[in-house]
Amino acid sequence: MTLQQVGGAVLMALFLADIFLTILYARAGTGLLAPQWNRLVWLALKALSELFDLRRGAALSFAGPLIVILLIAFWALGLAVGAALVIQL
């Protein structure tokens, strides 16, 4: 095994552990990466909502579903990159 494959396996294990802790062991803030990712997305959406002035509340109402979609995409990307590092020839 090369160092690249080990790094990919570690990355996949990290993301799988985060998915387990976030979904299956659903206690507030137990995820490894998800809480920080969700906080980052929330802060970005909150800053973006400043553009909507009077409709700020309506714009922020989309934050929850968008955070879920972006979290799933974050996990998928992390697992894909990890798998690519493992199987790259």
Phi and psi restraints in degrees (range 20) as a CNS / XPLOR table:
assign (resid 1 and name C) (resid 2 and name N)
       (resid 2 and name CA) (resid 2 and name C) 1.0 -88.4 20.0 2
assign (resid 2 and name N) (resid 2 and name CA)
       (resid 2 and name C) (resid 3 and name N) 1.0 169.1 20.0 2
assign (resid 2 and name C) (resid 3 and name N)
       (resid 3 and name CA) (resid 3 and name C) 1.0 -62.7 20.0 2
assign (resid 3 and name N) (resid 3 and name CA)
       (resid 3 and name C) (resid 4 and name N) 1.0 -34.4 20.0 2
assign (resid 3 and name C) (resid 4 and name N)
       (resid 4 and name CA) (resid 4 and name C) 1.0 -63.9 20.0 2
assign (resid 4 and name N) (resid 4 and name CA)
       (resid 4 and name C) (resid 5 and name N) 1.0 -41.9 20.0 2
assign (resid 4 and name C) (resid 5 and name N)
       (resid 5 and name CA) (resid 5 and name C) 1.0 -68.3 20.0 2
assign (resid 5 and name N) (resid 5 and name CA)
       (resid 5 and name C) (resid 6 and name N) 1.0 -37.9 20.0 2
assign (resid 5 and name C) (resid 6 and name N)
       (resid 6 and name CA) (resid 6 and name C) 1.0 -64.4 20.0 2
assign (resid 6 and name N) (resid 6 and name CA)
       (resid 6 and name C) (resid 7 and name N) 1.0 -43.5 20.0 2
assign (resid 6 and name C) (resid 7 and name N)
       (resid 7 and name CA) (resid 7 and name C) 1.0 -61.5 20.0 2
assign (resid 7 and name N) (resid 7 and name CA)
       (resid 7 and name C) (resid 8 and name N) 1.0 -40.4 20.0 2
assign (resid 7 and name C) (resid 8 and name N)
       (resid 8 and name CA) (resid 8 and name C) 1.0 -64.1 20.0 2
assign (resid 8 and name N) (resid 8 and name CA)
       (resid 8 and name C) (resid 9 and name N) 1.0 -41.1 20.0 2
assign (resid 8 and name C) (resid 9 and name N)
       (resid 9 and name CA) (resid 9 and name C) 1.0 -65.9 20.0 2
assign (resid 9 and name N) (resid 9 and name CA)
       (resid 9 and name C) (resid 10 and name N) 1.0 -40.1 20.0 2
assign (resid 9 and name C) (resid 10 and name N)
       (resid 10 and name CA) (resid 10 and name C) 1.0 -65.3 20.0 2
assign (resid 10 and name N) (resid 10 and name CA)
       (resid 10 and name C) (resid 11 and name N) 1.0 -42.0 20.0 2
assign (resid 10 and name C) (resid 11 and name N)
       (resid 11 and name CA) (resid 11 and name C) 1.0 -62.3 20.0 2
assign (resid 11 and name N) (resid 11 and name CA)
       (resid 11 and name C) (resid 12 and name N) 1.0 -43.9 20.0 2
assign (resid 11 and name C) (resid 12 and name N)
       (resid 12 and name CA) (resid 12 and name C) 1.0 -63.9 20.0 2
assign (resid 12 and name N) (resid 12 and name CA)
       (resid 12 and name C) (resid 13 and name N) 1.0 -41.6 20.0 2
assign (resid 12 and name C) (resid 13 and name N)
       (resid 13 and name CA) (resid 13 and name C) 1.0 -62.9 20.0 2
assign (resid 13 and name N) (resid 13 and name CA)
       (resid 13 and name C) (resid 14 and name N) 1.0 -39.3 20.0 2
assign (resid 13 and name C) (resid 14 and name N)
       (resid 14 and name CA) (resid 14 and name C) 1.0 -62.5 20.0 2
assign (resid 14 and name N) (resid 14 and name CA)
       (resid 14 and name C) (resid 15 and name N) 1.0 -46.7 20.0 2
assign (resid 14 and name C) (resid 15 and name N)
       (resid 15 and name CA) (resid 15 and name C) 1.0 -69.1 20.0 2
assign (resid 15 and name N) (resid 15 and name CA)
       (resid 15 and name C) (resid 16 and name N) 1.0 -38.0 20.0 2
assign (resid 15 and name C) (resid 16 and name N)
       (resid 16 and name CA) (resid 16 and name C) 1.0 -66.1 20.0 2
assign (resid 16 and name N) (resid 16 and name CA)
       (resid 16 and name C) (resid 17 and name N) 1.0 -37.9 20.0 2
assign (resid 16 and name C) (resid 17 and name N)
       (resid 17 and name CA) (resid 17 and name C) 1.0 -64.9 20.0 2
assign (resid 17 and name N) (resid 17 and name CA)
       (resid 17 and name C) (resid 18 and name N) 1.0 -39.3 20.0 2
assign (resid 17 and name C) (resid 18 and name N)
       (resid 18 and name CA) (resid 18 and name C) 1.0 -64.5 20.0 2
assign (resid 18 and name N) (resid 18 and name CA)
       (resid 18 and name C) (resid 19 and name N) 1.0 -42.5 20.0 2
assign (resid 18 and name C) (resid 19 and name N)
       (resid 19 and name CA) (resid 19 and name C) 1.0 -62.3 20.0 2
assign (resid 19 and name N) (resid 19 and name CA)
       (resid 19 and name C) (resid 20 and name N) 1.0 -45.1 20.0 2
assign (resid 19 and name C) (resid 20 and name N)
       (resid 20 and name CA) (resid 20 and name C) 1.0 -59.8 20.0 2
assign (resid 20 and name N) (resid 20 and name CA)
       (resid 20 and name C) (resid 21 and name N) 1.0 -49.2 20.0 2
assign (resid 20 and name C) (resid 21 and name N)
       (resid 21 and name CA) (resid 21 and name C) 1.0 -68.5 20.0 2
assign (resid 21 and name N) (resid 21 and name CA)
       (resid 21 and name C) (resid 22 and name N) 1.0 -31.6 20.0 2
assign (resid 21 and name C) (resid 22 and name N)
       (resid 22 and name CA) (resid 22 and name C) 1.0 -79.5 20.0 2
assign (resid 22 and name N) (resid 22 and name CA)
       (resid 22 and name C) (resid 23 and name N) 1.0 -41.0 20.0 2
assign (resid 22 and name C) (resid 23 and name N)
       (resid 23 and name CA) (resid 23 and name C) 1.0 -97.4 20.0 2
assign (resid 23 and name N) (resid 23 and name CA)
       (resid 23 and name C) (resid 24 and name N) 1.0 -52.1 20.0 2
assign (resid 23 and name C) (resid 24 and name N)
       (resid 24 and name CA) (resid 24 and name C) 1.0 -83.5 20.0 2
assign (resid 24 and name N) (resid 24 and name CA)
       (resid 24 and name C) (resid 25 and name N) 1.0 -29.2 20.0 2
assign (resid 24 and name C) (resid 25 and name N)
       (resid 25 and name CA) (resid 25 and name C) 1.0 -112.7 20.0 2
assign (resid 25 and name N) (resid 25 and name CA)
       (resid 25 and name C) (resid 26 and name N) 1.0 64.1 20.0 2
assign (resid 25 and name C) (resid 26 and name N)
       (resid 26 and name CA) (resid 26 and name C) 1.0 -75.8 20.0 2
assign (resid 26 and name N) (resid 26 and name CA)
       (resid 26 and name C) (resid 27 and name N) 1.0 82.7 20.0 2
assign (resid 26 and name C) (resid 27 and name N)
       (resid 27 and name CA) (resid 27 and name C) 1.0 -118.5 20.0 2
assign (resid 27 and name N) (resid 27 and name CA)
       (resid 27 and name C) (resid 28 and name N) 1.0 148.9 20.0 2
assign (resid 27 and name C) (resid 28 and name N)
       (resid 28 and name CA) (resid 28 and name C) 1.0 -59.5 20.0 2
assign (resid 28 and name N) (resid 28 and name CA)
       (resid 28 and name C) (resid 29 and name N) 1.0 121.5 20.0 2
assign (resid 28 and name C) (resid 29 and name N)
       (resid 29 and name CA) (resid 29 and name C) 1.0 76.7 20.0 2
assign (resid 29 and name N) (resid 29 and name CA)
       (resid 29 and name C) (resid 30 and name N) 1.0 19.8 20.0 2
assign (resid 29 and name C) (resid 30 and name N)
       (resid 30 and name CA) (resid 30 and name C) 1.0 -88.2 20.0 2
assign (resid 30 and name N) (resid 30 and name CA)
       (resid 30 and name C) (resid 31 and name N) 1.0 -11.5 20.0 2
assign (resid 30 and name C) (resid 31 and name N)
       (resid 31 and name CA) (resid 31 and name C) 1.0 -67.4 20.0 2
assign (resid 31 and name N) (resid 31 and name CA)
       (resid 31 and name C) (resid 32 and name N) 1.0 158.9 20.0 2
assign (resid 31 and name C) (resid 32 and name N)
       (resid 32 and name CA) (resid 32 and name C) 1.0 -86.3 20.0 2
assign (resid 32 and name N) (resid 32 and name CA)
       (resid 32 and name C) (resid 33 and name N) 1.0 -47.7 20.0 2
assign (resid 32 and name C) (resid 33 and name N)
       (resid 33 and name CA) (resid 33 and name C) 1.0 -108.8 20.0 2
assign (resid 33 and name N) (resid 33 and name CA)
       (resid 33 and name C) (resid 34 and name N) 1.0 -31.9 20.0 2
assign (resid 33 and name C) (resid 34 and name N)
       (resid 34 and name CA) (resid 34 and name C) 1.0 -58.7 20.0 2
assign (resid 34 and name N) (resid 34 and name CA)
       (resid 34 and name C) (resid 35 and name N) 1.0 -43.9 20.0 2
assign (resid 34 and name C) (resid 35 and name N)
       (resid 35 and name CA) (resid 35 and name C) 1.0 -61.3 20.0 2
assign (resid 35 and name N) (resid 35 and name CA)
       (resid 35 and name C) (resid 36 and name N) 1.0 -40.9 20.0 2
assign (resid 35 and name C) (resid 36 and name N)
       (resid 36 and name CA) (resid 36 and name C) 1.0 -69.2 20.0 2
assign (resid 36 and name N) (resid 36 and name CA)
       (resid 36 and name C) (resid 37 and name N) 1.0 -40.5 20.0 2
assign (resid 36 and name C) (resid 37 and name N)
       (resid 37 and name CA) (resid 37 and name C) 1.0 -62.1 20.0 2
assign (resid 37 and name N) (resid 37 and name CA)
       (resid 37 and name C) (resid 38 and name N) 1.0 -46.4 20.0 2
assign (resid 37 and name C) (resid 38 and name N)
       (resid 38 and name CA) (resid 38 and name C) 1.0 -62.3 20.0 2
assign (resid 38 and name N) (resid 38 and name CA)
       (resid 38 and name C) (resid 39 and name N) 1.0 -39.8 20.0 2
assign (resid 38 and name C) (resid 39 and name N)
       (resid 39 and name CA) (resid 39 and name C) 1.0 -64.3 20.0 2
assign (resid 39 and name N) (resid 39 and name CA)
       (resid 39 and name C) (resid 40 and name N) 1.0 -41.5 20.0 2
assign (resid 39 and name C) (resid 40 and name N)
       (resid 40 and name CA) (resid 40 and name C) 1.0 -63.8 20.0 2
assign (resid 40 and name N) (resid 40 and name CA)
       (resid 40 and name C) (resid 41 and name N) 1.0 -44.5 20.0 2
assign (resid 40 and name C) (resid 41 and name N)
       (resid 41 and name CA) (resid 41 and name C) 1.0 -65.3 20.0 2
assign (resid 41 and name N) (resid 41 and name CA)
       (resid 41 and name C) (resid 42 and name N) 1.0 -41.3 20.0 2
assign (resid 41 and name C) (resid 42 and name N)
       (resid 42 and name CA) (resid 42 and name C) 1.0 -61.2 20.0 2
assign (resid 42 and name N) (resid 42 and name CA)
       (resid 42 and name C) (resid 43 and name N) 1.0 -44.8 20.0 2
assign (resid 42 and name C) (resid 43 and name N)
       (resid 43 and name CA) (resid 43 and name C) 1.0 -63.9 20.0 2
assign (resid 43 and name N) (resid 43 and name CA)
       (resid 43 and name C) (resid 44 and name N) 1.0 -38.3 20.0 2
assign (resid 43 and name C) (resid 44 and name N)
       (resid 44 and name CA) (resid 44 and name C) 1.0 -65.9 20.0 2
assign (resid 44 and name N) (resid 44 and name CA)
       (resid 44 and name C) (resid 45 and name N) 1.0 -43.1 20.0 2
assign (resid 44 and name C) (resid 45 and name N)
       (resid 45 and name CA) (resid 45 and name C) 1.0 -68.5 20.0 2
assign (resid 45 and name N) (resid 45 and name CA)
       (resid 45 and name C) (resid 46 and name N) 1.0 -35.6 20.0 2
assign (resid 45 and name C) (resid 46 and name N)
       (resid 46 and name CA) (resid 46 and name C) 1.0 -64.5 20.0 2
assign (resid 46 and name N) (resid 46 and name CA)
       (resid 46 and name C) (resid 47 and name N) 1.0 -42.9 20.0 2
assign (resid 46 and name C) (resid 47 and name N)
       (resid 47 and name CA) (resid 47 and name C) 1.0 -66.4 20.0 2
assign (resid 47 and name N) (resid 47 and name CA)
       (resid 47 and name C) (resid 48 and name N) 1.0 -38.1 20.0 2
assign (resid 47 and name C) (resid 48 and name N)
       (resid 48 and name CA) (resid 48 and name C) 1.0 -68.1 20.0 2
assign (resid 48 and name N) (resid 48 and name CA)
       (resid 48 and name C) (resid 49 and name N) 1.0 -30.5 20.0 2
assign (resid 48 and name C) (resid 49 and name N)
       (resid 49 and name CA) (resid 49 and name C) 1.0 -68.9 20.0 2
assign (resid 49 and name N) (resid 49 and name CA)
       (resid 49 and name C) (resid 50 and name N) 1.0 -17.4 20.0 2
assign (resid 49 and name C) (resid 50 and name N)
       (resid 50 and name CA) (resid 50 and name C) 1.0 -61.4 20.0 2
assign (resid 50 and name N) (resid 50 and name CA)
       (resid 50 and name C) (resid 51 and name N) 1.0 -23.9 20.0 2
assign (resid 50 and name C) (resid 51 and name N)
       (resid 51 and name CA) (resid 51 and name C) 1.0 -70.6 20.0 2
assign (resid 51 and name N) (resid 51 and name CA)
       (resid 51 and name C) (resid 52 and name N) 1.0 -21.4 20.0 2
assign (resid 51 and name C) (resid 52 and name N)
       (resid 52 and name CA) (resid 52 and name C) 1.0 -94.0 20.0 2
assign (resid 52 and name N) (resid 52 and name CA)
       (resid 52 and name C) (resid 53 and name N) 1.0 4.6 20.0 2
assign (resid 52 and name C) (resid 53 and name N)
       (resid 53 and name CA) (resid 53 and name C) 1.0 31.8 20.0 2
assign (resid 53 and name N) (resid 53 and name CA)
       (resid 53 and name C) (resid 54 and name N) 1.0 -88.6 20.0 2
assign (resid 53 and name C) (resid 54 and name N)
       (resid 54 and name CA) (resid 54 and name C) 1.0 -72.7 20.0 2
assign (resid 54 and name N) (resid 54 and name CA)
       (resid 54 and name C) (resid 55 and name N) 1.0 -27.2 20.0 2
assign (resid 54 and name C) (resid 55 and name N)
       (resid 55 and name CA) (resid 55 and name C) 1.0 -100.8 20.0 2
assign (resid 55 and name N) (resid 55 and name CA)
       (resid 55 and name C) (resid 56 and name N) 1.0 27.2 20.0 2
assign (resid 55 and name C) (resid 56 and name N)
       (resid 56 and name CA) (resid 56 and name C) 1.0 -60.4 20.0 2
assign (resid 56 and name N) (resid 56 and name CA)
       (resid 56 and name C) (resid 57 and name N) 1.0 -43.8 20.0 2
assign (resid 56 and name C) (resid 57 and name N)
       (resid 57 and name CA) (resid 57 and name C) 1.0 -62.7 20.0 2
assign (resid 57 and name N) (resid 57 and name CA)
       (resid 57 and name C) (resid 58 and name N) 1.0 -40.3 20.0 2
assign (resid 57 and name C) (resid 58 and name N)
       (resid 58 and name CA) (resid 58 and name C) 1.0 -66.4 20.0 2
assign (resid 58 and name N) (resid 58 and name CA)
       (resid 58 and name C) (resid 59 and name N) 1.0 -39.0 20.0 2
assign (resid 58 and name C) (resid 59 and name N)
       (resid 59 and name CA) (resid 59 and name C) 1.0 -66.1 20.0 2
assign (resid 59 and name N) (resid 59 and name CA)
       (resid 59 and name C) (resid 60 and name N) 1.0 -40.0 20.0 2
assign (resid 59 and name C) (resid 60 and name N)
       (resid 60 and name CA) (resid 60 and name C) 1.0 -72.3 20.0 2
assign (resid 60 and name N) (resid 60 and name CA)
       (resid 60 and name C) (resid 61 and name N) 1.0 -18.3 20.0 2
assign (resid 60 and name C) (resid 61 and name N)
       (resid 61 and name CA) (resid 61 and name C) 1.0 -67.5 20.0 2
assign (resid 61 and name N) (resid 61 and name CA)
       (resid 61 and name C) (resid 62 and name N) 1.0 -18.5 20.0 2
assign (resid 61 and name C) (resid 62 and name N)
       (resid 62 and name CA) (resid 62 and name C) 1.0 -86.3 20.0 2
assign (resid 62 and name N) (resid 62 and name CA)
       (resid 62 and name C) (resid 63 and name N) 1.0 -4.9 20.0 2
assign (resid 62 and name C) (resid 63 and name N)
       (resid 63 and name CA) (resid 63 and name C) 1.0 -64.1 20.0 2
assign (resid 63 and name N) (resid 63 and name CA)
       (resid 63 and name C) (resid 64 and name N) 1.0 -44.4 20.0 2
assign (resid 63 and name C) (resid 64 and name N)
       (resid 64 and name CA) (resid 64 and name C) 1.0 -59.0 20.0 2
assign (resid 64 and name N) (resid 64 and name CA)
       (resid 64 and name C) (resid 65 and name N) 1.0 -56.3 20.0 2
assign (resid 64 and name C) (resid 65 and name N)
       (resid 65 and name CA) (resid 65 and name C) 1.0 -61.0 20.0 2
assign (resid 65 and name N) (resid 65 and name CA)
       (resid 65 and name C) (resid 66 and name N) 1.0 -36.9 20.0 2
assign (resid 65 and name C) (resid 66 and name N)
       (resid 66 and name CA) (resid 66 and name C) 1.0 -67.4 20.0 2
assign (resid 66 and name N) (resid 66 and name CA)
       (resid 66 and name C) (resid 67 and name N) 1.0 -37.9 20.0 2
assign (resid 66 and name C) (resid 67 and name N)
       (resid 67 and name CA) (resid 67 and name C) 1.0 -62.4 20.0 2
assign (resid 67 and name N) (resid 67 and name CA)
       (resid 67 and name C) (resid 68 and name N) 1.0 -41.1 20.0 2
assign (resid 67 and name C) (resid 68 and name N)
       (resid 68 and name CA) (resid 68 and name C) 1.0 -64.0 20.0 2
assign (resid 68 and name N) (resid 68 and name CA)
       (resid 68 and name C) (resid 69 and name N) 1.0 -46.1 20.0 2
assign (resid 68 and name C) (resid 69 and name N)
       (resid 69 and name CA) (resid 69 and name C) 1.0 -62.7 20.0 2
assign (resid 69 and name N) (resid 69 and name CA)
       (resid 69 and name C) (resid 70 and name N) 1.0 -44.4 20.0 2
assign (resid 69 and name C) (resid 70 and name N)
       (resid 70 and name CA) (resid 70 and name C) 1.0 -69.4 20.0 2
assign (resid 70 and name N) (resid 70 and name CA)
       (resid 70 and name C) (resid 71 and name N) 1.0 -31.2 20.0 2
assign (resid 70 and name C) (resid 71 and name N)
       (resid 71 and name CA) (resid 71 and name C) 1.0 -67.7 20.0 2
assign (resid 71 and name N) (resid 71 and name CA)
       (resid 71 and name C) (resid 72 and name N) 1.0 -42.6 20.0 2
assign (resid 71 and name C) (resid 72 and name N)
       (resid 72 and name CA) (resid 72 and name C) 1.0 -64.2 20.0 2
assign (resid 72 and name N) (resid 72 and name CA)
       (resid 72 and name C) (resid 73 and name N) 1.0 -40.4 20.0 2
assign (resid 72 and name C) (resid 73 and name N)
       (resid 73 and name CA) (resid 73 and name C) 1.0 -65.2 20.0 2
assign (resid 73 and name N) (resid 73 and name CA)
       (resid 73 and name C) (resid 74 and name N) 1.0 -38.3 20.0 2
assign (resid 73 and name C) (resid 74 and name N)
       (resid 74 and name CA) (resid 74 and name C) 1.0 -61.7 20.0 2
assign (resid 74 and name N) (resid 74 and name CA)
       (resid 74 and name C) (resid 75 and name N) 1.0 -45.8 20.0 2
assign (resid 74 and name C) (resid 75 and name N)
       (resid 75 and name CA) (resid 75 and name C) 1.0 -63.4 20.0 2
assign (resid 75 and name N) (resid 75 and name CA)
       (resid 75 and name C) (resid 76 and name N) 1.0 -44.5 20.0 2
assign (resid 75 and name C) (resid 76 and name N)
       (resid 76 and name CA) (resid 76 and name C) 1.0 -62.3 20.0 2
assign (resid 76 and name N) (resid 76 and name CA)
       (resid 76 and name C) (resid 77 and name N) 1.0 -42.5 20.0 2
assign (resid 76 and name C) (resid 77 and name N)
       (resid 77 and name CA) (resid 77 and name C) 1.0 -65.1 20.0 2
assign (resid 77 and name N) (resid 77 and name CA)
       (resid 77 and name C) (resid 78 and name N) 1.0 -42.9 20.0 2
assign (resid 77 and name C) (resid 78 and name N)
       (resid 78 and name CA) (resid 78 and name C) 1.0 -62.0 20.0 2
assign (resid 78 and name N) (resid 78 and name CA)
       (resid 78 and name C) (resid 79 and name N) 1.0 -43.1 20.0 2
assign (resid 78 and name C) (resid 79 and name N)
       (resid 79 and name CA) (resid 79 and name C) 1.0 -69.1 20.0 2
assign (resid 79 and name N) (resid 79 and name CA)
       (resid 79 and name C) (resid 80 and name N) 1.0 -36.5 20.0 2
assign (resid 79 and name C) (resid 80 and name N)
       (resid 80 and name CA) (resid 80 and name C) 1.0 -66.3 20.0 2
assign (resid 80 and name N) (resid 80 and name CA)
       (resid 80 and name C) (resid 81 and name N) 1.0 -42.6 20.0 2
assign (resid 80 and name C) (resid 81 and name N)
       (resid 81 and name CA) (resid 81 and name C) 1.0 -65.8 20.0 2
assign (resid 81 and name N) (resid 81 and name CA)
       (resid 81 and name C) (resid 82 and name N) 1.0 -41.9 20.0 2
assign (resid 81 and name C) (resid 82 and name N)
       (resid 82 and name CA) (resid 82 and name C) 1.0 -60.9 20.0 2
assign (resid 82 and name N) (resid 82 and name CA)
       (resid 82 and name C) (resid 83 and name N) 1.0 -44.9 20.0 2
assign (resid 82 and name C) (resid 83 and name N)
       (resid 83 and name CA) (resid 83 and name C) 1.0 -65.6 20.0 2
assign (resid 83 and name N) (resid 83 and name CA)
       (resid 83 and name C) (resid 84 and name N) 1.0 -38.6 20.0 2
assign (resid 83 and name C) (resid 84 and name N)
       (resid 84 and name CA) (resid 84 and name C) 1.0 -64.2 20.0 2
assign (resid 84 and name N) (resid 84 and name CA)
       (resid 84 and name C) (resid 85 and name N) 1.0 -37.5 20.0 2
assign (resid 84 and name C) (resid 85 and name N)
       (resid 85 and name CA) (resid 85 and name C) 1.0 -67.4 20.0 2
assign (resid 85 and name N) (resid 85 and name CA)
       (resid 85 and name C) (resid 86 and name N) 1.0 -34.5 20.0 2
assign (resid 85 and name C) (resid 86 and name N)
       (resid 86 and name CA) (resid 86 and name C) 1.0 -71.8 20.0 2
assign (resid 86 and name N) (resid 86 and name CA)
       (resid 86 and name C) (resid 87 and name N) 1.0 -43.9 20.0 2
assign (resid 86 and name C) (resid 87 and name N)
       (resid 87 and name CA) (resid 87 and name C) 1.0 -95.9 20.0 2
assign (resid 87 and name N) (resid 87 and name CA)
       (resid 87 and name C) (resid 88 and name N) 1.0 -3.2 20.0 2
assign (resid 87 and name C) (resid 88 and name N)
       (resid 88 and name CA) (resid 88 and name C) 1.0 -62.4 20.0 2
assign (resid 88 and name N) (resid 88 and name CA)
       (resid 88 and name C) (resid 89 and name N) 1.0 134.8 20.0 2
